[in-house]
Amino acid sequence: MDFRVKSILSSVLNVSRRSLHYKQQAKNYPKVNVNEVELEKPRYGFRKERKPLISQGVKDTLFPASEIKQRYQQEGKPIPIKFKSNSDKIARRNYEKYQDEVVLGKPHFRVGEKKIYFPQGRICLLRPNAKHSPYQAKFLVPKSMNKMDLRDYLWHVYGLRALNVTVQLLHAKFVRGPYDYARYRGPQYKKMTIDMAEPFVWPEVSPELVEMAGYQREEESETMIQKNRTGSDKLKPIDTFDGIYKTPQLPNLFVSDKVKKQAEQQVKIHTDKVESRAERELVSQFLGL
């Protein structure tokens, strides 16, 4: 075999072997100027900056479609399809009609034609959440009631004008069965929040009413225990059900490590305050302050 062919074959074999097993040393790295290297390339500048649409410039009007249509005509551009309709005229007419009905004290909605004298549904006014303003009220309503029913009900019964109504359908909590460990969910419940023209603030509850409610709750729990008894326990009165001698309820001795650590820190801070106070009193007595 020719010497030149052998040298070519050996160089090819060395290159392939080097590409697999050869690791280049740091001294053989190519020299690069650090100031010319850009590690994080900018992620902007490769897209075209387009001008905002004509419709995006109209923001401060209650009925923007007519003004947007006029601006497109002034620019000599075709009007988009969604701005060609007469929606602004209808909205303006409804808005003026709503203003007149509010001023005259009439209902601003179509009143229901079906008369219901004794409705079976129960509507409860709930306390507002932190996100609600004084101009909002929340109600617990039956699932069969819709927005129009609540608006009509509040207007005819209480003379309350509901400007906007939102609905929230919630799941009930999981409940354990009395005789097994199975859990199930009760029926869903519906809440509705309305916007009002005048504010309403809940009155403060006196502590006497809160104490009375707690006492009534304890009595109700005792009666429910008596009602849910089975077998021979039904005939036993409430007072002597626990026996002649009522054992004292001892506190729970188990304390978690986290609570124990926090309590130790609080006790240490308290003892330091007490000791420092006693030392201050001794120093003040010594100095005659």
C-alpha positions in Angstrom: 0.0 0.0 0.0 1.2 3.4 -0.8 2.7 5.5 2.1 0.5 8.5 1.3 -2.7 6.4 1.6 -1.5 5.0 4.9 -0.9 8.4 6.3 -4.4 9.6 5.3 -6.0 6.5 6.9 -4.0 7.0 10.1 -5.0 10.7 10.3 -8.7 9.9 9.7 -8.6 7.2 12.5 -6.8 9.6 14.8 -9.4 12.3 14.2 -12.3 9.9 14.8 -10.7 8.6 18.0 -9.9 12.1 19.2 -13.5 13.2 18.6 -14.7 10.5 20.9 -12.1 10.5 23.7 -10.0 13.6 23.4 -10.7 16.5 25.8 -9.2 19.8 25.0 -7.2 21.6 27.6 -7.9 25.1 28.9 -4.5 26.4 27.6 -5.5 25.4 24.0 -8.8 27.3 24.1 -9.1 30.1 21.4 -8.3 33.5 22.8 -11.4 35.8 22.9 -11.8 39.4 24.1 -14.1 39.4 27.1 -15.5 42.8 26.3 -16.7 41.6 22.9 -18.7 38.6 24.3 -22.4 39.2 24.8 -23.7 36.5 27.2 -27.4 37.5 27.3 -28.7 38.7 24.0 -31.6 41.2 24.0 -35.0 39.5 23.4 -36.5 42.6 21.7 -35.8 44.5 18.5 -36.6 41.6 16.1 -40.3 42.4 15.8 -41.8 45.3 13.9 -43.3 48.0 16.1 -46.8 48.6 14.7 -48.9 51.6 15.4 -51.9 51.1 17.7 -55.3 50.5 16.0 -57.7 53.4 15.6 -60.2 51.6 17.8 -57.7 51.4 20.6 -57.4 55.2 20.9 -61.0 55.7 22.0 -61.3 55.1 25.7 -63.1 57.9 27.5 -66.6 57.5 26.0 -69.6 55.5 27.2 -70.6 54.7 23.7 -67.4 54.3 21.6 -68.7 52.6 18.5 -70.0 55.7 16.8 -66.8 57.7 17.5 -64.7 54.8 16.2 -66.7 54.7 13.1 -66.3 58.4 12.6 -62.5 58.2 13.0 -62.2 55.4 10.5 -64.1 57.5 8.0 -61.8 60.5 8.6 -58.8 58.3 8.0 -60.3 56.9 4.8 -60.0 53.3 6.0 -62.7 50.6 5.8 -64.8 50.3 9.0 -64.6 46.9 10.8 -67.7 44.8 10.8 -68.3 44.9 14.6 -68.5 48.8 14.5 -71.0 49.0 11.6 -74.0 48.0 13.7 -76.3 50.3 15.5 -75.5 48.9 18.9 -74.6 52.4 20.2 -78.0 53.9 19.3 -79.8 51.0 21.1 -77.5 51.3 24.2 -77.9 55.1 24.3 -81.7 54.7 24.1 -81.8 52.1 26.9 -79.5 54.3 29.0 -81.7 57.3 28.7 -84.8 55.2 29.4 -83.0 53.8 32.6 -82.2 57.4 33.8 -85.8 58.5 33.3 -87.2 55.5 35.2 -84.8 56.0 38.1 -85.7 59.7 38.4 -89.5 58.9 38.3 -89.1 56.0 40.9 -90.3 53.3 38.4 -88.7 49.9 38.0 -85.8 50.0 35.6 -86.5 46.4 34.4 -89.4 44.4 32.9 -91.7 43.5 35.8 -92.8 39.8 36.0 -96.4 39.1 35.0 -96.9 36.0 37.2 -98.2 36.9 40.7 -96.9 34.9 43.7 -98.5 35.7 47.0 -96.9 33.2 49.4 -93.6 32.0 48.0 -92.1 29.0 49.6 -88.5 30.0 49.0 -86.4 31.5 51.8 -84.1 34.5 51.1 -81.5 35.3 53.8 -79.4 38.5 53.9 -75.8 37.5 54.7 -73.0 39.5 56.2 -70.7 40.9 53.5 -67.1 39.7 52.9 -64.0 41.8 53.1 -64.1 42.4 49.3 -67.7 43.8 49.3 -68.3 47.5 49.5 -71.2 49.1 51.4 -73.1 49.4 48.1 -73.3 45.6 47.8 -75.5 43.1 49.5 -75.3 39.3 49.5 -78.2 36.9 49.8 -78.7 33.2 50.2 -81.4 32.1 47.8 -83.1 28.9 46.6 -81.4 27.1 43.7 -84.6 27.5 41.6 -84.4 31.4 41.8 -82.7 33.4 39.0 -81.5 37.0 38.8 -84.8 38.3 37.5 -86.7 36.7 40.3 -84.5 38.2 43.0 -84.6 41.7 41.4 -88.4 41.5 41.1 -88.8 40.2 44.7 -86.6 42.9 46.2 -88.4 45.6 44.3 -92.0 44.6 45.2 -91.4 43.5 48.8 -88.8 46.0 50.1 -88.7 48.7 47.4 -84.9 47.9 46.9 -83.5 48.6 43.4 -80.9 46.0 42.4 -78.7 47.6 39.7 -76.6 44.5 39.0 -76.9 40.9 40.1 -74.2 38.3 40.2 -74.7 34.6 41.0 -72.4 32.1 42.8 -73.3 28.4 43.0 -71.3 26.7 45.7 -70.7 23.1 46.8 -71.7 22.0 50.3 -69.1 20.8 52.8 -68.3 17.1 53.3 -70.3 15.6 56.2 -69.5 12.3 58.0 -72.3 9.8 58.6 -73.5 9.3 62.2 -72.9 5.5 62.2 -70.1 5.0 59.7 -67.0 6.7 58.4 -68.4 7.4 55.0 -68.6 11.0 53.9 -71.0 12.7 51.6 -71.9 16.2 50.3 -75.2 17.9 50.9 -77.1 19.8 48.2 -75.5 22.8 46.5 -76.5 26.3 47.7 -76.7 29.5 45.7 -75.6 33.0 46.7 -76.4 36.3 44.8 -74.8 39.6 45.2 -76.5 42.8 44.2 -75.3 46.4 43.6 -77.4 49.1 45.3 -77.8 52.8 44.7 -77.5 53.6 48.5 -75.0 52.2 51.0 -76.0 49.8 53.8 -73.7 49.1 56.8 -74.4 46.2 59.2 -75.1 47.4 62.8 -72.7 46.3 65.5 -73.8 43.3 67.6 -73.7 43.8 71.4 -71.7 41.3 73.4 -74.9 40.4 75.4 -76.6 39.1 72.2 -73.4 37.1 71.3 -73.4 35.5 74.8 -77.1 34.7 74.6 -76.6 33.1 71.1 -73.9 30.9 72.5 -76.1 29.8 75.4 -78.9 29.0 73.0 -76.5 27.0 70.8 -75.5 24.9 73.8 -79.1 24.2 74.7 -79.9 23.2 71.0 -76.9 20.9 71.0 -78.1 19.1 74.1 -81.6 18.7 72.7 -80.1 17.3 69.4 -78.1 14.8 71.4 -81.2 13.7 73.2 -83.1 13.5 70.0 -80.5 11.4 68.2 -80.2 8.8 71.0 -81.1 5.2 70.1 -82.1 2.1 72.1 -82.4 2.3 75.9 -80.6 5.7 75.9 -83.8 7.4 74.7 -85.5 6.9 78.0 -82.7 8.4 80.1 -83.0 12.1 81.1 -80.3 14.6 80.0 -79.1 15.4 83.5 -78.3 11.9 84.7 -77.1 10.5 81.3 -73.4 10.9 82.2 -73.8 9.2 85.5 -74.1 10.3 89.1 -70.5 11.5 89.3 -69.4 13.7 86.5 -65.7 13.2 85.9 -63.7 16.4 85.5 -62.4 17.1 82.0 -58.6 17.2 82.1 -56.6 19.3 79.6 -55.0 17.6 76.7 -51.4 16.8 77.7 -50.1 16.5 74.1 -48.4 19.6 72.8 -46.7 19.7 69.5 -43.1 20.7 69.2 -43.9 23.9 67.2 -46.4 25.2 69.8 -44.1 24.2 72.6 -41.2 26.2 71.1 -43.4 29.2 70.6 -44.7 29.0 74.2 -41.2 28.7 75.6 -40.1 31.8 73.8 -43.2 33.8 75.1 -42.5 32.6 78.7 -38.9 33.6 78.4 -39.8 37.1 77.2 -42.3 37.5 80.0 -39.8 36.3 82.7 -37.1 38.7 81.3 -39.6 41.6 81.5 -40.5 40.7 85.1 -36.9 40.4 86.2 -35.9 43.6 84.5 -38.8 45.4 86.2 -37.7 44.2 89.7 -34.1 45.3 89.0 -35.3 48.7 87.9 -37.3 49.1 91.1 -34.3 48.2 93.2 -32.1 50.7 91.3 -34.7 53.4 91.7 -35.0 52.8 95.4 -31.2 52.8 95.8 -30.9 56.1 93.9 -33.9 57.6 95.6 -35.7 58.3 92.3 
